[in-house]
Amino acid sequence: MKRLLLITLILAAGLTAFAQAPHLYDHTYPVIADENPEIRALIDSVSVDSIKANIEHLCSYHNRRYDSRFIWDVQDWLISRYQAFGIDTVMLHDFPVPDSDIETADNILAVQWGTKTPNEYVICGAHYDSWNPDGTDPDTIRSPGADDNASGVSGILETARLLSNYTFDRTIIYANWCAEEIGLVGSAAYAQDMAAQNMDIVGYFNLDMTGYLEEGTDIHVHLLYTTQDSLIANYVFNFSHVYFPEMLIKQNWLAWGDSDYSSFNRNGYPAVHPFEDVYASSPYIHTRQDILGLSVNNLEQSKRFTELNLGLVATLAGLNHDGMADDKTVNVALYPNPTKEAVNIACDDGLQRIEVYNTLGQQIDVYRLRDDRHTILNTSSYATGIYMLRLVTTQGVTTKQLVIR
């Protein structure tokens, strides 16, 4: 959670209203009348032990400052977790960090491609950097960041762990942002890039600080959003009232800070941020006391926030009714790779479609074939860089990385 110094609540509201951009796309959101048994089963599968283990591991690093040497180990671990889940594509989004001792940092994007409308995206995210302003050497400052924001990252990881076993109509992106604590830098860079490419983001769901609950208080949610995002907010309220009828959820505002959902609504995308109590949030963030047990003192609340996030994402992405994803191995070979002018694509089964995506997750080309076992893709018009090929065959779907030099 990025703290800001604002003079008054009125000023904060005024700045937020001014920053809100018109939506790039118009979407409707599901109206929930009754529980979907498949969604309920997924919600009930969320593990508090898994969430706790993720928080413990993230807090085991000396710190997760964006400019420390430890951030690279954190990044590698997060990538390894998404890869272990079998996520289709895991990649880095590199962005510049102005006024810093480092030039660039990386967001982590785990992309689970949709089967029917892959160019429509549902994104859930949490920043993985932590912060403690005490001291000048980023490699010596202790900043465990349990509530801010290992709790949110753990919720995204748990969502990915469970949803990666299923297929969805829309593409889901599980995102971890870097350099949030110095001004939402990572998420702002990504949202700006997406808006520039006219990427169709149906909704963004943010997790940032989910684990602190004031003693004697029941689990509840303060939902942060702008007036322009009332449609997606109403979807959240509706979903929560059906699946968690005993839990209080209401709109509220932060007078003292901001988080990554603002990067999206400022770039024309509907975004919401379920948050722990704005009046009684963890007093330990941005200190060495932001630890499990003290700052994250209620894992059941973190579990509930994760359940809410998982259910919202799965429903909006469109859980396919055929259930579990097909685990059949699809054998596809690319050669040469890296390449410059062209790449051969060969597979055991018939190729039906080739979709080409850049590292921003934007589809830049699509080719339809007639069950070909071999084809040559002309890449001479592609700029140097890394691309993702989503290959649809008669027996399944696979994703391959292609390097253009």
N, C-alpha and C positions, 0 to 999 in steps of 0.2 A: 504494500500500500504506500503510495507516494503521498507524503504530507506536504500541504501547501499552506502558505500564510495568507489568509484572506481576511479582509477587514470586517466584513459583516456577512450575515446570511443572505441579505439582499444582493450584495455584490456577487456572492457565489452563484446565486440563482441567475442573475443577469448575465454573468460570464458564460454559464452553461447554455442558456438560451441562445446567446449570440453565436456560440461555437457550433450549435447543432446544424448540420447540413441537410438539405432536402434529400429524401431517399432516392437512390439511384434506380431501384426497382420496387414495384408494388407487389406484395404477396399477401395472401390470406393465411390464417393460422387455424389449426384444427380446433374444433369445439368439442370438448370432452364432456360426454354425458355420463358414461360409465367406465369402469376400469377395463382395460384390455388385459386379458389373462397373460398374454405373452410379455407385455410390458411389466405387469406386476411380478411375474417370475424373475425378470431381469433385475428389478428393483430389490427383490428379496435376496438376490444373489450377492449384493454388495457386502463385502467383508470388512468389518472393523479391524480385524487383525492385519489385513493387507494394507489398509490405510495407515495403521500405526507403524507397520514395518517400513513403509515408504517415508513417513515423517522422520522416523529414527535414522534412516540412512541419509536423508538429505541434511539432517542436523549434525551428522558425524563429520562433515567437512568443516574445516576451521572457519570458513565463511563461504558465501556464495556471491561475493561482490562481483559486479560485472568486470572490474578491472584487476581482479586478483588472479594469481596463478591457479587457484583452486577451481575457478569457473570452468576450465577446460575438462577437468575430471568429472565435474557435475554433468556437463554436456555429454560426455562420452557415456556416462551411466544412463542418462535419460534415453539417449539414442538406442542403447542396448536393450532397454526395457521394451520400447516400442517394437523393435525388431523381434524380440522374443515373443511378443504377442502375435506376430505374423502379419503386422500391418503392411498393406500393399507397398507404400512408398514412404520412406523416412528421409527427410532432407533438411538442409540448413538454409535459412534465409539470412544472408549477410547484409548488414546495414552500417552506415557510418555513425560514429559517436562524436558529435561536435564538442569542442572545449574539453577534451579529455586527453589523458596520457596515452590512450590507445586509439587507433584509427577506426577500427570496426569491431563489431560484436555479432553474435548469431542468435536468431530465433530458431527453435526446433519445430518442425512441422511434420506430423505423422498423418498421412493422407490415406483414407479408406474410400476407395472410389465407389461411387454409386452405380447401380446396374441399369437404371432407366433414365434418369436425368443427371448425369455426372457433372454437368456444367452448372448445377445449382448446389451451393455449398452451405452446410451447417457447421459452424465452428464453435468449439468450446476451448477456453484457454485459461492459463494462469502463469504469472511471471515466476521465474525460477531463481532470480537474483535476490539476495538479502542485503541488509544495510545496517551499519552502525557508524555514526559520525565521529565517534571517539578515536582520535589518532590520525596519522597522515600516511602510514604505510599500509596499503591495502592487503599485503600478505601477512600482516601480524595482527590485524584487528579481528577479534572474535565476534562472529555474527551468525548464530545458529539459525535464526529465522524460522522458528517452528510454526507459529501462526501466520507470520508474514514472510514467505508464503509457502512453506512446505505443506501446509494444510490444503491449500488450493491445488498445488501441483499433484499431491497425492490423490485428490479427488478426480483430476483429469486422467491420471494413470489408471485408476480403478475403473473409470468409465471406459477407457480404451481396452483394458484387459477383458472386460465382459462383452462389449459391443463388437470387438474384432472377430468374434466367433459367428457373427451373423452378417447378412447382406441387407443393404438398404437402397432405396430408390435414389436418394440424393447422396452426394459425396460428403463425408464427415472429415473434418480436419481437427485433430487434437494438437493444440499449440501450446508451446512454452515460450514466453517472452523473456528477453533479457533487457537489462538497463531500464527497467520500470522505475526503479527507485530514484533515478535522476531526472525523471520527467516523462515517463511512458514512452521512452525513445524507441524501443524495439517494436512495440505494437503499433505506434504511430507510423513508423517507416513501412511496416507491412500493410496497414490499412490504406495508406496513401498509394502504395504500389498497386494494390488491388483496385482502388477506385480509378487510377489512371488506366488500368487495363479493362475497366468495365466488368469486373468479375461480379457474378451474381451471388451475393451472400444473403441467404434467406434470413439468417439470424445468428447473432453472436451471444454466447453465454459465458460469463466471466466468473471465476472462483478466486477470491482473494480474501483471506482471513475468515476461516470457518470454525475454528476450534475453541474459542474462548466464550464461556457463558458465566455470567454473574451468578454467584451462589444464591439459591432459592428461586431461580428463574426457570421457567419452562422453555424448551427449545422453540425458537421462533425465527422468522426471517424478515429482515428489512430489505425490500427490493428497491434498488437504485436504478432509475431510468429517467429519460427526459419525456416531456409531454408528447413529442412527436413519435416516440416509441411506445405509445399506449397500446397499440394493437398487439405487439409481441408481449408486452407486460400483461395484458388481459389474458393471453394464452397461458402465461405462467401462473397467474392467479387461478384461472379455471382448472388447470392441471393439478395444482397444489390442493385446491379445495376438494377435488375428487379423490386423489390418491393419499392425501394427508389431511383429512378433515379436522383432526384435532389440533393441528399446528397453525398458530397465528402467522399470517403473512400480510404485510402492508407496505405501502410505499413510504420511503423516507429519503433524506438527503444528508450528505456529508458536508459539514461546514469547514472541515479541517484537512481534506485530502481528496484524492482522485485515484482512479484505477483504470485498467486497460479497456474497459468497455467504452470509455469516452473517446478513445482513439477511433473506434468504429463509428459511433454516432456522429462524430465530427467529420467523417468522410462519407456520410450518406448511407450507413448501414444500420439496421435495427439492432439494438444491443441492450442487454440488461445485466445487472450485477446483484445476485443474492448475497447479502452481507450479514455478518453477526450484528448485534445491537449497536447502532450508531452512537448511542448515548453511554454504552457500557462495553465498548470493545476492549481488546487486550491493552492494558497499560504498559506492557513489557516490550512491544515491538520496537525495533531499531536499537535494541540493547542486547547485551550478552545474556540477559535473562529471558529472552524469547525462546523458551525451551519447552519440551514435552513435559506435561504435568503441572507446569506453572502458567505458561502462556496458552498452550493447548491443554486446557483442563477438562474438556468434555469431548471425547472421541465419538460419542453417540451423536453429537451435533454435527461433527464433520461427516459422519456417515449419512446423516439425513440430508445435508447439503449435496453430497455425492449422489444419493438416490434421486434427489430432485433434478440435478443436472443430467444424470443418465436418462431418466424418463423423458425429460424435455427434448433432449437430443435425439433419442431413439424414435420418438413419436414424430417429431418434425422432419427427420430424415426419411421417414417412411420405412419402418421395419417390414421386410418382405415376409409374407405369410408362409413361405416354404421353409422358414426356420433357419437352421444352422447353415453356414456357408459350406459349399462343396469343397472338400479337402483333396479332390483329385489333383494329381500333379499334372501341370500343363508344361510340356517340354518345348521350349522355344529357344533358338540360337540366333544371336546377332553377330555378324562378321562382315568386314573388320570393325572393331570397336576398341579404341576410338577410330573415327573416320572423318572424311572431309566431303567427298562428292556423293557417296552413296553407301548404303548398308544393305546387306543381304539378310533377309528374315526367313528362317526355315523352322518348321514345326512338324510334329508327328501327326497332328490333326489339321483340319482345314481352317485357314485364317479367314475370318469374316470381316473384321474391322481393325484398323490401326488408328489409335488416337495419340496425338503428340502433345505433350504438355511441357511448358517451361518450368523453371524452378520456383515461380510464383504460384504454380498450381493452375495456370490459365491454359485452356486448350487452344492450341494455335493451328492445328490441322486435324482432319479426320479423313481416312481413306476406307472405302468399302470394297470388299473383295468377294470372290465367289468360291469360298472354301478352298483357297489356294494353299498348297503345302510349302510353296516357296514364292517369295516376291522380292523385288528390289525397290527400296525406298530412296528416292532422290533427295539428298540433304544439302545440295549445293547452295540453296537459298537461305539456309539456317546460319545464324551467327555462331561464332565460337562459344562453346559453353556446354552445360549439362542439360539433357532433356530426359523426360520420362515417357516411355512408350507403353500405353495400355493396349494389350493385344487380346482381342476377343476371338476365340476359336470355337469349333463345334463342340468341344469338350469342356470348356471353361474359360477363365480369364486369368491373365497374369500380367505383371508389370515389370519392365526391364529399363535399366538406365542406359542411355546412349550419350556418348561424349563426342562432340563435334570439335575438331581442332583446325 
